[in-house]
């Protein structure tokens, strides 16, 4: 910036990637010598009608149709980024121009890490009706970090996360430097089944705990891993000889997908195949042998390979017995 705090820059009109509206990140940093003392990140958005015009011209039109507009973007519509701005563009002979005034107050020692990070999914969440889910996140950074969370019902409806600020949709948990935060979905009211979309900045990791409470019985719980939302091929080892293997599959994309499932016995012979259709942001949970085409799994051991020709999925495996339900690892490839 110059002595007045102004900066001018020239850029191409930004392109798009799946799950986000067209935007530009702006970061403000302050330093004491070479030491970072504060930073702030915001995002600039553009009128959809202007973006439509730009993306219809070459070379943008070779990219295909974008899947997310401002009204469906988790940052633009979410309460977790009240600082984001819609920039007013003016047409010029060379493109578009715009100006915006931003005032940023940074407190020394209160640096917050808000870089986008990596998206993960918890394909199965249950709370109420005897169930509880707790999400544990640890921040290994020397500065605080923020993680956007979006809770979706099985039909893709955005739900409110109890005890977090913000309305239904994108909410945010802030994790202090070198600290652990817990997000709880308590066992109260009727049963709700859902799935969770979360973005973890670099240096933040975690897992979830799923607990069932039944009267006059000890509580049972299992640890659930956070799954990549980029899965297109995955393998799950199953054992339906004495217990039942179940899966939860979430579609984190904004377009419907078809997931194919092929089952192989322990000797490698194929014993069935089936498909599952999932609308955008929907999830499904079922016992493997209940999927049409996979009934031959009952009473056998082996593996099931899941594939998606387009789009991506996140999958969780669980083995159900009389009183236990351990989570099963999934091999993404």
Secondary structure as UniProt FT lines:
FT   TURN            3..4
FT   TURN            18..19
FT   STRAND          23..32
FT   TURN            33..34
FT   STRAND          35..46
FT   HELIX           48..55
FT   TURN            58..59
FT   HELIX           60..62
FT   HELIX           70..72
FT   HELIX           74..77
FT   HELIX           79..81
FT   TURN            82..83
FT   STRAND          85..87
FT   STRAND          90..91
FT   STRAND          96..97
FT   TURN            108..109
FT   STRAND          112..113
FT   STRAND          118..128
FT   TURN            129..130
FT   STRAND          131..139
FT   STRAND          144..153
FT   TURN            154..155
FT   STRAND          158..159
FT   TURN            162..163
FT   STRAND          170..175
FT   TURN            177..178
FT   STRAND          180..185
FT   STRAND          192..200
FT   TURN            202..203
FT   STRAND          204..212
FT   TURN            215..216
FT   STRAND          220..225
FT   STRAND          227..228
FT   STRAND          233..239
FT   STRAND          244..250
FT   STRAND          257..265
FT   TURN            266..267
FT   STRAND          270..278
FT   TURN            280..281
FT   STRAND          283..287
FT   HELIX           288..290
FT   TURN            292..293
FT   HELIX           295..297
FT   TURN            298..299
FT   STRAND          301..308
FT   STRAND          313..320
FT   STRAND          325..328
FT   STRAND          331..332
//
